[in-house]
């Protein structure tokens, strides 16, 4: 895979249409709706690599942010 994309880092993200669709339909971030799923884990790892993101495991209160 690395030779195909000609890059030293390659990240794969699990395909889980049902979880993604469910979270989207509910308007809830995937990493909160299915925090322990493989796809959420893959996306968190990618976010950490790209943006040095830290996940603390706490859920945000969306109603208070409006």
N, C-alpha and C positions, 0 to 999 in steps of 0.2 A: 504494500500500500504506500509506504514512504517513497518508493521509487516512482510510483505512478504520479503522485502529486508533487514530487520533487521538493519535499519539505521534511525536516527532521522530526517534527511533531505531528502526529495524526491522532485525532480523537474520534471515537465512534459513539454515536448516541443511539440508544435502544429505540426501536420502533414500537410504540404502544398507543395506537390510535384511540383505543377506547378510553384510556386514562386522560389523554390530552383533550379529547373531545368533551369528556365529562367535566373536567376542570374549566374548560372554555365556556361550556353551556351554563355553568354555575357562576361564572365570573370570578373564580378563585384561582390564584396562582397555582400552577401544577405542583411546585415544590412544597406547597402547603396542603393541597388536596390529597396528594399521594406522596408524602415526604419520604417514605421508605421504599418507593418503587425504584426499579433499575433505571428508568428514564430520568427520574428526579436526581438520582445519584450522578448519572452521566452529565446532566446539565450543570449541576453544582460544581463538578470537577472542571468542566470547561470554563465556567464563570470564574472560578478561582485562578485558573491559568491565564485567562485573558485580562482580567481586571483586578486581580488580587483581592477578590471578594471574600468576606468572612461571613459564614452562616452561624448564627448563635442559637438556632432552634426555636426562637420565640415567634409567635404569630403576631402579625400587625393587626391593629384595630382599624379597619378600613372606614367605618362609619365616623370615626373621630377625625379623619384626615380631610373631610369635605367641608 
